[in-house]
Amino acid sequence: MMVEIAWPRFQPNSALIQWYQRRFAGGGLRMRRIGIVALARRLLIALWRYLAEGVIPEGARLIASEI
């Protein structure tokens, strides 16, 4: 599930996506697959920090919810 959430289309201006593009975008299919798993792991850590400490990931946008 984290790999699905990590695809770059959701937050294209975040620091995590920019890291992924610098590191893996120029590589082949195998490197991009490895990169998306690495990105998913970093995203999981960033989400954990957000929940535990309230630290918003750099470059991420929060969307107001109607809940």
Sequence and secondary structure as in RCSB ss.txt:
>XXXX:A:sequence
MMVEIAWPRFQPNSALIQWYQRRFAGGGLRMRRIGIVALARRLLIALWRYLAEGVIPEGARLIASEI
>XXXX:A:secstr
 HHHHHSTTS TTSHHHHHHHHHHTTS HHHHHHHHHHHHHHHHHHHHHHHHH    TT        
